[in-house]
């Protein structure tokens, strides 16, 4: 027969083994969770980089379209002003000729 002391010693040994196994399992779970978290962070960072690159390209495309529109509007307005000015050239020449003739 085993004595109570032997049973207690066996129970303590089993308890120590259970605690050791639980600690090992906890360490493995923590390590796995860290690895998964690192992988998730890396994947999200890569996705953010791709999204940023896409948004930058879209902003560049939009900016070029706006610049082309502004340039076209400026060109149209410039041409309108040139046409208007050209209509007044004969008047300006006549005026200048009058001034020249008046001073001679």
DSSP file (Angstrom, degrees, kcal/mol; ACC not computed):
  #  RESIDUE AA STRUCTURE BP1 BP2  ACC     N-H-->O    O-->H-N    N-H-->O    O-->H-N    TCO  KAPPA ALPHA  PHI   PSI    X-CA   Y-CA   Z-CA
    1    1 A X              0   0    0      0, 0.0     2,-0.4     0, 0.0     0, 0.0   0.000 360.0 360.0 360.0 143.7    0.0    0.0    0.0
    2    2 A X        -     0   0    0      1,-0.1     2,-0.1     2,-0.0     0, 0.0  -0.685 360.0-124.0 -91.4 146.1    1.1    3.4   -0.8
    3    3 A X     >  -     0   0    0     -2,-0.4     4,-2.2     1,-0.1     5,-0.2  -0.382  22.1-110.1 -83.8 165.3    1.1    5.9    2.0
    4    4 A X  H  > S+     0   0    0      1,-0.2     4,-2.7     2,-0.2     5,-0.2   0.877 119.5  56.4 -60.8 -38.5   -0.7    9.2    1.9
    5    5 A X  H  > S+     0   0    0      1,-0.2     4,-2.3     2,-0.2    -1,-0.2   0.889 106.6  48.8 -62.8 -40.2    2.6   11.0    1.7
    6    6 A X  H  > S+     0   0    0      2,-0.2     4,-2.6     1,-0.2    -1,-0.2   0.907 111.5  49.7 -66.4 -41.1    3.5    9.1   -1.5
    7    7 A X  H  X S+     0   0    0     -4,-2.2     4,-2.7     2,-0.2    -2,-0.2   0.912 111.0  49.4 -62.6 -42.8    0.1    9.9   -3.0
    8    8 A X  H  X S+     0   0    0     -4,-2.7     4,-2.6     2,-0.2    -2,-0.2   0.921 111.1  49.6 -62.5 -43.1    0.6   13.5   -2.2
    9    9 A X  H  X S+     0   0    0     -4,-2.3     4,-2.3     2,-0.2    -2,-0.2   0.909 111.8  48.6 -62.6 -42.5    4.0   13.5   -3.7
   10   10 A X  H  X S+     0   0    0     -4,-2.6     4,-2.7     2,-0.2    -2,-0.2   0.910 111.4  49.8 -63.6 -42.0    2.6   11.8   -6.9
   11   11 A X  H  X S+     0   0    0     -4,-2.7     4,-2.7     2,-0.2    -2,-0.2   0.895 110.9  49.6 -63.8 -40.8   -0.2   14.4   -7.1
   12   12 A X  H  X S+     0   0    0     -4,-2.6     4,-2.6     2,-0.2    -1,-0.2   0.911 110.8  50.0 -64.2 -41.0    2.3   17.2   -6.7
   13   13 A X  H  X S+     0   0    0     -4,-2.3     4,-2.2     2,-0.2    -2,-0.2   0.923 113.0  46.1 -63.0 -44.9    4.5   15.7   -9.5
   14   14 A X  H  X S+     0   0    0     -4,-2.7     4,-2.6     2,-0.2    -2,-0.2   0.901 112.0  51.6 -64.2 -39.8    1.4   15.4  -11.7
   15   15 A X  H  X S+     0   0    0     -4,-2.7     4,-2.7     2,-0.2    -2,-0.2   0.911 109.8  49.6 -63.2 -42.1    0.3   18.9  -10.9
   16   16 A X  H  X S+     0   0    0     -4,-2.6     4,-2.6     1,-0.2    -1,-0.2   0.909 111.5  48.9 -62.6 -41.6    3.8   20.2  -11.8
   17   17 A X  H  X S+     0   0    0     -4,-2.2     4,-2.3     2,-0.2    -2,-0.2   0.899 111.6  49.1 -65.0 -40.6    3.7   18.3  -15.1
   18   18 A X  H  X S+     0   0    0     -4,-2.6     4,-2.6     2,-0.2    -2,-0.2   0.924 112.4  48.1 -65.0 -44.4    0.3   19.7  -15.9
   19   19 A X  H  X S+     0   0    0     -4,-2.7     4,-2.6     2,-0.2    -2,-0.2   0.914 111.4  50.4 -61.9 -42.8    1.4   23.2  -15.1
   20   20 A X  H  X S+     0   0    0     -4,-2.6     4,-2.2     2,-0.2    -2,-0.2   0.912 112.4  46.6 -62.7 -42.8    4.5   22.8  -17.2
   21   21 A X  H  X S+     0   0    0     -4,-2.3     4,-2.7     2,-0.2    -2,-0.2   0.900 111.9  51.0 -65.9 -41.6    2.4   21.5  -20.1
   22   22 A X  H  X S+     0   0    0     -4,-2.6     4,-2.4     2,-0.2    -2,-0.2   0.904 110.8  48.8 -63.9 -41.2    0.0   24.4  -19.7
   23   23 A X  H  X S+     0   0    0     -4,-2.6     4,-2.6     2,-0.2    -2,-0.2   0.913 111.9  48.8 -64.2 -42.5    2.8   26.9  -19.7
   24   24 A X  H  X S+     0   0    0     -4,-2.2     4,-2.3     2,-0.2    -2,-0.2   0.930 112.4  47.9 -62.1 -45.2    4.3   25.4  -22.8
   25   25 A X  H  X S+     0   0    0     -4,-2.7     4,-2.4     1,-0.2    -2,-0.2   0.891 111.6  50.6 -63.8 -39.7    0.9   25.4  -24.6
   26   26 A X  H  X S+     0   0    0     -4,-2.4     4,-2.6     2,-0.2    -1,-0.2   0.916 109.5  50.5 -64.5 -43.2    0.4   29.0  -23.5
   27   27 A X  H  X S+     0   0    0     -4,-2.6     4,-2.5     1,-0.2    -2,-0.2   0.909 111.1  49.1 -61.3 -41.3    3.8   30.0  -24.9
   28   28 A X  H  X S+     0   0    0     -4,-2.3     4,-2.7     2,-0.2    -2,-0.2   0.907 111.1  49.6 -64.1 -41.9    3.0   28.3  -28.2
   29   29 A X  H  X S+     0   0    0     -4,-2.4     4,-2.6     2,-0.2    -2,-0.2   0.911 111.9  48.0 -63.5 -42.2   -0.4   30.1  -28.4
   30   30 A X  H  X S+     0   0    0     -4,-2.6     4,-2.5     2,-0.2    -2,-0.2   0.922 112.8  48.3 -64.4 -43.7    1.3   33.4  -27.7
   31   31 A X  H  X S+     0   0    0     -4,-2.5     4,-2.4     2,-0.2    -2,-0.2   0.914 113.1  48.0 -63.1 -42.7    4.0   32.8  -30.3
   32   32 A X  H  X S+     0   0    0     -4,-2.7     4,-2.7     2,-0.2    -2,-0.2   0.912 111.5  50.2 -64.1 -42.4    1.4   31.7  -32.9
   33   33 A X  H  X S+     0   0    0     -4,-2.6     4,-2.6     2,-0.2    -2,-0.2   0.901 110.9  49.5 -63.3 -41.2   -0.8   34.8  -32.1
   34   34 A X  H  X S+     0   0    0     -4,-2.5     4,-2.8     2,-0.2    -2,-0.2   0.924 111.4  48.9 -63.3 -43.9    2.3   37.0  -32.6
   35   35 A X  H  X S+     0   0    0     -4,-2.4     4,-2.4     2,-0.2    -2,-0.2   0.929 113.1  46.8 -61.6 -45.8    3.1   35.4  -35.9
   36   36 A X  H  X S+     0   0    0     -4,-2.7     4,-2.5     2,-0.2    -1,-0.2   0.902 112.4  50.4 -63.4 -40.5   -0.4   35.7  -37.1
   37   37 A X  H  X S+     0   0    0     -4,-2.6     4,-2.7     2,-0.2    -2,-0.2   0.924 110.6  49.2 -63.9 -43.8   -0.6   39.4  -36.0
   38   38 A X  H  X S+     0   0    0     -4,-2.8     4,-2.5     1,-0.2    -2,-0.2   0.908 112.2  48.5 -61.3 -41.9    2.7   40.1  -37.7
   39   39 A X  H  X S+     0   0    0     -4,-2.4     4,-2.4     2,-0.2    -1,-0.2   0.904 112.3  48.5 -65.2 -41.0    1.5   38.5  -40.9
   40   40 A X  H  X S+     0   0    0     -4,-2.5     4,-2.6     2,-0.2    -2,-0.2   0.918 111.9  49.1 -64.7 -43.9   -1.8   40.4  -40.7
   41   41 A X  H  X S+     0   0    0     -4,-2.7     4,-2.5     2,-0.2    -2,-0.2   0.920 112.0  48.7 -61.4 -44.6    0.0   43.7  -40.2
   42   42 A X  H  X S+     0   0    0     -4,-2.5     4,-2.2     2,-0.2    -2,-0.2   0.912 112.5  48.0 -63.2 -42.2    2.3   43.0  -43.1
   43   43 A X  H  X S+     0   0    0     -4,-2.4     4,-2.3     2,-0.2    -2,-0.2   0.911 113.1  47.7 -65.7 -42.0   -0.6   42.2  -45.4
   44   44 A X  H  X S+     0   0    0     -4,-2.6     4,-2.5     2,-0.2    -2,-0.2   0.889 110.9  51.4 -66.3 -38.9   -2.5   45.3  -44.3
   45   45 A X  H  X S+     0   0    0     -4,-2.5     4,-2.2     2,-0.2    -2,-0.2   0.912 110.6  48.5 -64.4 -41.4    0.6   47.4  -44.9
   46   46 A X  H  X S+     0   0    0     -4,-2.2     4,-2.3     2,-0.2    -2,-0.2   0.910 111.7  49.4 -64.5 -42.0    1.0   46.0  -48.4
   47   47 A X  H  X S+     0   0    0     -4,-2.3     4,-2.8     1,-0.2    -2,-0.2   0.903 109.9  51.5 -63.5 -40.4   -2.7   46.6  -49.2
   48   48 A X  H  X S+     0   0    0     -4,-2.5     4,-2.6     2,-0.2    -2,-0.2   0.901 108.9  50.9 -63.5 -40.2   -2.3   50.2  -47.9
   49   49 A X  H  X S+     0   0    0     -4,-2.2     4,-2.5     2,-0.2    -2,-0.2   0.920 111.7  47.3 -61.8 -44.0    0.7   50.7  -50.1
   50   50 A X  H  X S+     0   0    0     -4,-2.3     4,-2.5     2,-0.2    -2,-0.2   0.929 112.6  49.0 -63.5 -44.4   -1.3   49.4  -53.1
   51   51 A X  H  X S+     0   0    0     -4,-2.8     4,-2.7     1,-0.2    -2,-0.2   0.912 111.5  49.6 -61.3 -42.3   -4.3   51.6  -52.3
   52   52 A X  H  X S+     0   0    0     -4,-2.6     4,-2.6     2,-0.2    -1,-0.2   0.914 110.4  49.8 -63.6 -42.7   -2.0   54.6  -51.9
   53   53 A X  H  X S+     0   0    0     -4,-2.5     4,-2.3     2,-0.2    -1,-0.2   0.908 112.3  48.1 -62.8 -41.6   -0.3   53.9  -55.3
   54   54 A X  H  X S+     0   0    0     -4,-2.5     4,-2.5     2,-0.2    -2,-0.2   0.917 112.8  47.7 -64.8 -43.1   -3.8   53.6  -56.9
   55   55 A X  H  X S+     0   0    0     -4,-2.7     4,-2.7     2,-0.2    -2,-0.2   0.885 111.3  51.4 -66.1 -37.7   -5.0   56.8  -55.4
   56   56 A X  H  X S+     0   0    0     -4,-2.6     4,-2.4     2,-0.2    -2,-0.2   0.923 111.1  47.5 -64.5 -44.0   -1.8   58.6  -56.4
   57   57 A X  H  X S+     0   0    0     -4,-2.3     4,-2.4     2,-0.2    -2,-0.2   0.910 113.1  48.6 -62.7 -42.4   -2.2   57.4  -60.0
   58   58 A X  H  X S+     0   0    0     -4,-2.5     4,-2.9     2,-0.2    -2,-0.2   0.909 111.2  50.0 -64.5 -41.6   -5.9   58.5  -60.0
   59   59 A X  H  X S+     0   0    0     -4,-2.7     4,-2.7     2,-0.2    -2,-0.2   0.895 110.9  49.7 -63.8 -39.6   -5.0   61.9  -58.5
   60   60 A X  H  X S+     0   0    0     -4,-2.4     4,-2.5     2,-0.2    -2,-0.2   0.927 112.3  47.3 -64.3 -44.6   -2.4   62.3  -61.2
   61   61 A X  H  X S+     0   0    0     -4,-2.4     4,-2.0     2,-0.2    -2,-0.2   0.924 113.8  47.3 -62.1 -45.3   -4.8   61.4  -63.9
   62   62 A X  H  X S+     0   0    0     -4,-2.9     4,-2.5     1,-0.2    -2,-0.2   0.910 111.7  51.2 -62.9 -41.9   -7.5   63.7  -62.5
   63   63 A X  H  X S+     0   0    0     -4,-2.7     4,-2.7     1,-0.2    -2,-0.2   0.899 109.2  49.9 -62.6 -41.3   -4.9   66.5  -62.2
   64   64 A X  H  X S+     0   0    0     -4,-2.5     4,-2.3     2,-0.2    -1,-0.2   0.889 110.7  50.0 -64.7 -38.5   -3.8   66.1  -65.8
   65   65 A X  H  X S+     0   0    0     -4,-2.0     4,-2.2     2,-0.2    -2,-0.2   0.917 112.4  47.0 -66.5 -42.1   -7.5   66.2  -67.0
   66   66 A X  H  X S+     0   0    0     -4,-2.5     4,-2.9     2,-0.2     5,-0.2   0.921 111.8  50.9 -64.6 -43.3   -8.1   69.4  -65.0
   67   67 A X  H  X S+     0   0    0     -4,-2.7     4,-2.6     1,-0.2    -2,-0.2   0.906 110.4  49.4 -61.4 -41.3   -4.9   71.0  -66.3
   68   68 A X  H  X S+     0   0    0     -4,-2.3     4,-2.4     2,-0.2    -1,-0.2   0.901 112.2  48.3 -64.3 -40.5   -6.0   70.1  -69.9
   69   69 A X  H  X S+     0   0    0     -4,-2.2     4,-2.5     2,-0.2    -2,-0.2   0.933 113.3  46.5 -65.5 -45.6   -9.4   71.6  -69.3
   70   70 A X  H  X S+     0   0    0     -4,-2.9     4,-2.5     1,-0.2    -2,-0.2   0.913 113.0  50.2 -63.2 -42.0   -7.9   74.8  -67.8
   71   71 A X  H  X S+     0   0    0     -4,-2.6     4,-2.7    -5,-0.2    -1,-0.2   0.914 110.8  49.0 -62.6 -43.2   -5.4   75.1  -70.6
   72   72 A X  H  X S+     0   0    0     -4,-2.4     4,-2.6     2,-0.2    -2,-0.2   0.912 111.4  49.2 -64.1 -42.0   -8.2   74.7  -73.2
   73   73 A X  H  X S+     0   0    0     -4,-2.5     4,-2.5     2,-0.2    -2,-0.2   0.915 112.6  48.0 -63.4 -41.9  -10.3   77.3  -71.5
   74   74 A X  H  X S+     0   0    0     -4,-2.5     4,-2.6     2,-0.2    -2,-0.2   0.907 111.8  50.1 -64.9 -41.2   -7.3   79.7  -71.4
   75   75 A X  H  X S+     0   0    0     -4,-2.7     4,-2.6     2,-0.2    -2,-0.2   0.925 111.4  48.5 -62.2 -44.8   -6.5   79.0  -75.1
   76   76 A X  H  X S+     0   0    0     -4,-2.6     4,-2.1     1,-0.2    -2,-0.2   0.921 113.3  46.8 -62.3 -44.6  -10.2   79.7  -76.0
   77   77 A X  H  X S+     0   0    0     -4,-2.5     4,-2.4     2,-0.2    -2,-0.2   0.895 111.7  51.2 -65.2 -39.9  -10.3   82.9  -74.1
   78   78 A X  H  X S+     0   0    0     -4,-2.6     4,-2.5     1,-0.2    -2,-0.2   0.931 110.4  48.6 -62.4 -45.4   -6.9   84.0  -75.5
   79   79 A X  H  X S+     0   0    0     -4,-2.6     4,-2.5     1,-0.2    -1,-0.2   0.886 110.5  51.9 -62.3 -38.4   -8.2   83.4  -79.1
   80   80 A X  H  X S+     0   0    0     -4,-2.1     4,-2.3     2,-0.2    -1,-0.2   0.916 111.0  47.0 -63.5 -43.1  -11.4   85.3  -78.3
   81   81 A X  H  X S+     0   0    0     -4,-2.4     4,-2.5     2,-0.2    -2,-0.2   0.876 111.3  51.1 -67.8 -37.2   -9.3   88.3  -77.1
   82   82 A X  H  X S+     0   0    0     -4,-2.5     4,-2.8     2,-0.2    -2,-0.2   0.937 110.7  48.8 -63.3 -46.2   -7.0   88.2  -80.1
   83   83 A X  H  X S+     0   0    0     -4,-2.5     4,-1.4     1,-0.2    -2,-0.2   0.919 112.8  47.8 -59.8 -43.9  -10.0   88.1  -82.4
   84   84 A X  H  X S+     0   0    0     -4,-2.3     4,-0.7     1,-0.2    -1,-0.2   0.905 113.2  48.1 -63.9 -41.0  -11.6   91.1  -80.6
   85   85 A X  H >< S+     0   0    0     -4,-2.5     3,-1.0     1,-0.2     4,-0.5   0.889 106.9  56.1 -67.3 -39.4   -8.3   93.0  -80.7
   86   86 A X  H >< S+     0   0    0     -4,-2.8     3,-0.8     1,-0.3     4,-0.5   0.829 100.4  59.6 -63.3 -30.9   -7.8   92.3  -84.4
   87   87 A X  H 3< S+     0   0    0     -4,-1.4     4,-0.3     1,-0.2    -1,-0.3   0.784 106.8  47.9 -65.8 -25.7  -11.2   93.9  -85.0
   88   88 A X  T <X S+     0   0    0     -3,-1.0     4,-2.5    -4,-0.7    -1,-0.2   0.470  84.8  92.4 -95.2  -2.8   -9.9   97.1  -83.5
   89   89 A X  H <> S+     0   0    0     -3,-0.8     4,-2.8    -4,-0.5     5,-0.2   0.933  85.3  49.7 -59.4 -48.8   -6.6   97.2  -85.4
   90   90 A X  H  > S+     0   0    0     -4,-0.5     4,-2.6     1,-0.2    -1,-0.2   0.911 112.5  48.7 -58.5 -40.2   -8.0   99.4  -88.3
   91   91 A X  H  > S+     0   0    0     -4,-0.3     4,-2.6     2,-0.2    -1,-0.2   0.914 111.7  49.2 -62.8 -42.7   -9.4  101.8  -85.7
   92   92 A X  H  X S+     0   0    0     -4,-2.5     4,-2.7     2,-0.2    -2,-0.2   0.905 111.9  48.4 -64.7 -41.2   -6.1  102.0  -83.9
   93   93 A X  H  X S+     0   0    0     -4,-2.8     4,-2.8     2,-0.2    -2,-0.2   0.928 111.9  49.4 -64.8 -43.9   -4.2  102.6  -87.1
   94   94 A X  H  X S+     0   0    0     -4,-2.6     4,-2.4    -5,-0.2    -2,-0.2   0.920 111.8  48.9 -61.4 -43.0   -6.6  105.3  -88.1
   95   95 A X  H  X S+     0   0    0     -4,-2.6     4,-2.3     2,-0.2    -2,-0.2   0.939 112.5  47.3 -61.7 -47.4   -6.3  106.9  -84.7
   96   96 A X  H  X S+     0   0    0     -4,-2.7     4,-2.6     1,-0.2    -2,-0.2   0.899 110.8  52.0 -62.5 -40.1   -2.5  106.8  -84.8
   97   97 A X  H  X S+     0   0    0     -4,-2.8     4,-2.8     1,-0.2    -1,-0.2   0.913 108.9  50.8 -63.7 -41.2   -2.4  108.2  -88.3
   98   98 A X  H  X S+     0   0    0     -4,-2.4     4,-2.3     2,-0.2    -2,-0.2   0.927 111.4  48.0 -60.0 -44.4   -4.7  111.1  -87.2
   99   99 A X  H  X S+     0   0    0     -4,-2.3     4,-1.4     2,-0.2    -2,-0.2   0.903 112.7  48.0 -63.7 -41.3   -2.3  111.8  -84.3
  100  100 A X  H  X S+     0   0    0     -4,-2.6     4,-1.1     1,-0.2     3,-0.4   0.941 113.5  47.1 -65.3 -45.6    0.7  111.7  -86.6
  101  101 A X  H  < S+     0   0    0     -4,-2.8     3,-0.2     1,-0.2    -2,-0.2   0.846 109.2  55.3 -64.4 -33.7   -0.9  114.0  -89.1
  102  102 A X  H  < S+     0   0    0     -4,-2.3    -1,-0.2     1,-0.2    -2,-0.2   0.798 109.9  45.8 -70.6 -27.8   -2.0  116.4  -86.4
  103  103 A X  H  <        0   0    0     -4,-1.4    -1,-0.2    -3,-0.4    -2,-0.2   0.636 360.0 360.0 -89.8 -13.9    1.6  116.7  -85.1
  104  104 A X     <        0   0    0     -4,-1.1    -1,-0.2    -3,-0.2    -2,-0.2   0.456 360.0 360.0 -86.1 360.0    3.2  117.2  -88.6
